[in-house]
């Protein structure tokens, strides 16, 4: 079922978009860092990601700095001691991380009750044979998601699974629409329509029916 739109001012909507863009850029930069063998020893977590953002911000001197592989390499090179202090709690050898993730996957699969001891041993051997950290992490998330959906189906039926999938796709997130700024009175809109039609059309495109409502005095 469609949800009603949430209205915000144009400035608020722009701020939300800027924050979302920055968060997405940070996630992409952190993913790039953790794929690199030099920094793959950093275990991904909420705290370690915040530490990466903070360390790159302090090194660059820019409040909105986005972490990147180049920036972190430079920061580490010129601030090695500070790097060690900042990330020591989050560093673990790649081999140890791989074994821990493989163990967690195997335990989760075994808990499902649908795999024999031989199946579990084969899966462990398969995962131990050349899988990268990134691939193992994706596999772990797949197993967790599949088991969560299976649990929902058992407890609440298939409708609960459909709702969960809709949440994951963002289908149930209310639409956010910008409010037409107050400065665009009916008189101002008519002036734009006469003197700057492209600007008027852009307002119609961005704010849709709100322009019509404003022209009608609503």
C-alpha positions in Angstrom: 0.0 0.0 0.0 1.4 3.4 -1.0 2.4 5.7 1.9 1.5 9.3 2.1 4.4 11.7 1.1 6.2 13.5 3.9 6.7 17.2 3.1 9.8 19.1 4.0 11.0 22.6 3.0 13.3 22.7 0.0 16.3 23.6 2.2 15.6 20.7 4.5 15.3 18.3 1.6 18.6 19.6 0.1 20.3 19.1 3.5 18.9 15.6 3.8 20.2 14.8 0.3 23.6 16.3 1.1 23.9 14.1 4.3 22.8 11.0 2.4 25.3 11.7 -0.4 28.1 12.2 2.1 27.1 9.0 3.9 27.1 7.0 0.7 30.4 8.5 -0.4 31.9 7.5 3.0 30.6 3.9 2.7 32.1 3.7 -0.8 35.4 5.1 0.3 35.6 2.7 3.3 34.7 -0.3 1.1 37.6 0.7 -1.2 40.0 0.9 1.8 38.9 -2.4 3.3 39.4 -4.2 -0.1 43.0 -3.1 -0.1 45.3 -5.8 1.4 47.2 -3.2 3.4 44.1 -2.1 5.3 42.1 -5.4 5.1 43.5 -6.1 8.6 40.9 -3.5 9.9 37.8 -5.4 11.0 34.7 -3.6 9.7 32.4 -2.4 12.4 30.4 0.8 13.2 33.2 2.0 15.4 36.1 1.2 13.0 34.2 3.0 10.2 33.7 6.0 12.4 37.5 5.9 13.2 38.3 5.8 9.5 36.1 8.8 8.8 37.6 10.7 11.8 41.2 9.9 11.0 40.9 11.1 7.4 39.0 14.2 8.5 41.7 15.1 11.0 44.5 14.5 8.4 42.8 16.6 5.7 41.6 19.3 8.0 38.3 19.3 6.2 35.1 18.7 8.2 33.3 16.9 5.3 36.3 14.9 4.1 35.4 11.5 2.6 37.8 8.6 3.4 39.6 7.1 0.5 42.5 4.7 -0.1 44.8 7.5 -1.2 43.9 9.8 1.7 44.4 7.0 4.3 47.7 6.0 2.8 49.0 9.5 3.0 47.6 10.0 6.5 49.2 6.8 7.7 52.6 7.7 6.1 52.8 11.0 7.8 51.1 10.1 11.1 52.1 6.4 11.6 52.0 6.5 15.4 48.6 8.2 15.4 47.4 5.6 12.9 48.5 2.7 15.2 46.9 4.3 18.2 43.6 5.0 16.4 43.2 1.5 14.8 44.9 -0.9 17.2 41.6 -1.9 18.7 40.2 -2.9 15.3 43.2 -4.6 13.7 43.2 -8.4 13.3 45.2 -10.6 10.9 43.4 -11.5 7.6 43.9 -15.2 8.2 42.2 -14.9 11.6 39.3 -12.9 10.2 38.8 -15.5 7.4 38.7 -18.4 9.9 36.2 -16.5 12.2 33.9 -15.7 9.3 34.0 -19.3 8.0 33.3 -20.6 11.4 30.3 -18.3 11.8 28.9 -19.3 8.4 29.3 -23.0 9.2 27.7 -22.7 12.6 24.7 -20.8 11.2 24.2 -23.4 8.5 24.5 -26.2 11.0 21.9 -24.5 13.2 19.4 -24.7 10.4 19.2 -28.5 10.8 19.1 -29.2 7.1 22.7 -30.1 6.5 24.5 -33.3 7.4 27.9 -33.4 9.0 29.4 -34.2 5.7 27.6 -31.3 4.0 29.0 -28.9 6.7 32.5 -30.3 6.2 32.3 -29.8 2.5 31.0 -26.3 2.9 33.9 -25.4 5.3 36.4 -26.8 2.8 34.8 -24.9 -0.1 34.9 -21.6 1.8 38.5 -22.2 2.9 39.6 -22.6 -0.7 40.6 -19.2 -2.0 37.6 -17.1 -0.9 38.5 -13.4 -0.3 37.5 -11.6 2.9 35.0 -9.6 0.9 33.4 -12.7 -0.7 33.2 -14.4 2.7 31.5 -11.4 4.2 29.0 -11.3 1.4 28.3 -15.0 1.9 27.8 -14.5 5.7 25.3 -11.7 5.0 23.4 -14.0 2.5 23.2 -16.8 5.1 22.0 -14.3 7.8 19.3 -12.8 5.5 18.1 -16.2 4.3 17.8 -17.5 7.9 16.0 -14.4 9.1 13.5 -14.6 6.2 13.0 -18.3 6.9 12.4 -17.6 10.6 9.8 -14.9 9.7 8.0 -17.3 7.4 7.8 -19.9 10.1 6.5 -17.5 12.7 4.4 -15.1 10.7 3.8 -16.6 7.3 4.8 -15.6 3.8 3.2 -12.1 4.1 5.8 -11.2 6.7 8.5 -12.3 4.3 7.0 -10.1 1.6 6.9 -7.1 3.9 10.5 -7.7 4.9 11.6 -7.8 1.3 9.7 -4.7 0.6 11.5 -3.0 3.5 14.8 -4.1 2.1 13.9 -2.7 -1.4 12.7 0.5 0.2 9.1 0.1 -1.0 7.7 1.1 2.4 9.8 4.2 2.8 7.5 7.3 2.6 8.2 9.6 -0.3 9.7 12.9 0.7 8.6 15.9 -1.3 10.0 19.4 -1.0 7.6 22.2 -0.1 7.4 25.0 -2.6 9.1 28.0 -0.9 6.8 30.7 0.3 8.6 33.3 -1.9 6.8 31.8 -4.9 3.5 33.5 -4.4 0.8 33.2 -7.0 1.8 36.6 -8.3 5.5 35.6 -8.5 4.6 32.3 -10.3 2.5 34.3 -12.9 5.4 36.7 -13.4 7.8 33.8 -14.0 5.3 32.2 -16.4 5.3 35.5 -18.4 9.0 36.5 -18.2 11.0 33.3 -17.5 9.1 30.4 -18.7 12.0 27.9 -18.4 12.3 28.8 -14.7 8.5 28.4 -14.3 8.6 24.9 -15.9 11.4 23.9 -13.6 9.3 24.8 -10.6 6.4 22.7 -12.1 8.8 19.8 -12.6 10.3 20.0 -9.1 7.1 20.8 -7.1 4.4 19.4 -9.4 0.8 20.0 -8.1 2.0 22.5 -5.4 2.5 25.1 -8.2 -1.1 24.7 -9.3 -2.4 24.9 -5.7 -0.4 28.1 -5.1 -1.8 29.6 -8.3 -5.3 28.7 -7.1 -4.7 30.4 -3.7 -4.6 27.1 -1.7 
